[in-house]
Amino acid sequence: MEENKKEMLIYQINSYIEQVLNLVDNQGKLDYFNIEIKNHQGNLNMQCNIADRKKVY
């Protein structure tokens, strides 16, 4: 059963990361993003922050 939990986590995390990479690639922001992943008793919380940074001088 533990192996099944691990496989489901791997699948869900990989799917999320792939979606985020496609999103930031389409926006041209591959250099400025953060992904945060938390798991608590089977509740997977995944967040992505995309930054827009520019040099001013």
C-alpha positions in Angstrom: 0.0 0.0 0.0 2.9 2.4 0.8 4.3 1.8 -2.7 0.9 2.8 -4.2 0.9 6.1 -2.2 4.4 6.8 -3.4 3.5 6.2 -7.0 0.4 8.4 -6.8 2.5 11.2 -5.2 5.1 10.9 -8.0 2.4 11.0 -10.7 0.5 14.0 -9.2 3.7 16.0 -8.6 5.2 15.2 -12.1 1.9 16.2 -13.7 1.8 19.5 -11.8 5.4 20.3 -12.6 4.8 19.6 -16.3 1.8 22.0 -16.3 3.7 24.7 -14.6 6.7 24.4 -16.9 4.4 24.7 -20.0 2.7 27.7 -18.4 5.9 29.6 -17.6 7.4 28.6 -21.0 4.4 30.1 -22.8 4.8 33.3 -20.8 8.5 33.5 -21.4 9.3 33.4 -17.7 11.4 30.2 -17.3 14.0 32.2 -15.3 11.7 33.5 -12.6 9.3 31.0 -10.9 8.9 29.1 -7.7 7.1 25.8 -7.0 6.0 24.9 -3.5 4.7 21.4 -2.8 3.3 20.2 0.5 1.8 16.8 1.5 -0.1 16.3 4.7 -2.0 13.1 5.2 -2.7 12.6 1.5 -3.7 16.3 0.8 -1.3 17.5 -1.8 -1.0 21.3 -1.9 1.0 22.7 -4.8 1.5 26.4 -5.6 3.4 28.2 -8.2 4.6 31.9 -8.1 5.6 33.5 -11.3 7.8 36.6 -10.9 8.2 39.4 -13.4 11.6 40.9 -12.9 13.2 43.7 -14.9 16.5 45.5 -14.6 16.1 49.2 -14.1 19.6 50.2 -14.7 
